[in-house]
Amino acid sequence: MNAPAMVAEFDDVAGWTADAVERLGERYAIPAACRGSASPAALAWLAEACELAAGDLLLDVGAGVGGPAAWAASRFGVRPVLVEPMPSACRAASRLFGLPVVRAEGTRIPLRDRSADAVWCLGVLCTVRDKAAMLREFHRVLKPGASLGLLVIVARGSWVGPVPEGNHFPTRRELAALLDGAGFDLVEQVEAPSGVPLSWSRRSARVAAAVAARHSAEPAHRMAEGQGDIFGRLFASRQIATHLVHAAWRAK
């Protein structure tokens, strides 16, 4: 994830987001920290599919600013551990939510074998070239039979136009084969619900506006906005779609 636009989106903007939330107030934190990765309905689907329970160790890989993990902790009482390679995002997650954060790549997670009750990876797999290695690492850290929850942007078919920098979208068939090869049974895969409550989207939009007011002239902000524009066109033309996936650990 070293492409300049990816660093801008997942590192620079992460720090600016934490700054804006601290100015606006705590109630803005989770919606802002989930922006671009998950909605309340998507998070609820993943939590129920993975059967999260109080006290579970939930490993959130590529956790960004930590919004989904904080949401799961507040509603299900899980014990999140965040794994995130971007330094500003790590600091932002710690500042906003006080959650334990490990700076590491998802292909090399510094946790012992079979230690996690569940793993989430939301909006990250499409940014990784070696998806098989990442999924094998998830298999290593999960307890036998445990759940993997994914939010994945998948390619629908033939491609027209530019691809957002640093992204490599799998097809639905490719994703199923990758999961199988890494030792997971695909339990469910659905298209993510599109609706977001107005109360949630208003808070997220206010934080984004506060970030833009201070940083819109900076190259990192322009690059992140450019990435967002490309994604918007691809979703509108139905070349990509957001899928929710529940997979279960099996013995290889």
Steps between C-alpha positions, in 0.01 A plus 500: 500500500781739408336669201486878563122518468462213746728667752302822460166326549591265783768695686483877449120518497487268802694747712294793377182308579607448860577872530155592366319254729681637804379849406140394426438249777499132589167423332663560163775244554351169385318629187809693392731207573280265294482733199570313180508157661175411671147604587301407812304240302816342358665489841189345655491233228865410558463496878197271488652277232816458707290454816708746697460470876614694804863434581593372154840608372417667168802565282431783254764488226555818301293670767566856388376754754318225691133583448369148425690346792374772736144442374531124567641564848220738595218275373629147557757538777784348299867566579642651180864493400579718199767418241584792274816585298451877470655696789256793498205263491642308799537821697152616401337174612678520833404866547135458410415167659783394730510157338815285485667553163783299347684658208547214255409373155213254471732244344721496813283529810698495827254277687545139601330214314132435572456799728207694345131422545416687178677702232357795308658653192291779352577670171861383503532179299464683168808709588724194545676326212576178687148432624575132555780582747273731698221243519748231609613731779139546612467120508812474716383742770138379517384231737372180333147548369508877560351762268653734245297805400594687185380811324643466151467712188464253214523543123181414314660413167661679206688820582468847350689808615758564774551292813548679834871504579614204709182294455469149357137391504429125507198354327248309706635171363861598571411593857330165560806316367736706719297424812491130421874489437573672833292251699163675529148382423294775338181513706327808357572775250255783438505844345536760772188702586516851359290692751663711770297680769493875448624558855812296416567650156455856629766449768739338254443781248561768762836350590593472131404866452713601799797311354448663160474847654851466640675277248332524157801679351743228605611240241408208727141622527474547124635148441256347748210687341614381156494140623149555629385640167628194313328267745177695459507459122575128525215440744262710288587301186464175699851385414563438870282412797548473875446150636475371855651159561479257789749215487585233756837350593552137405792268538721501190 
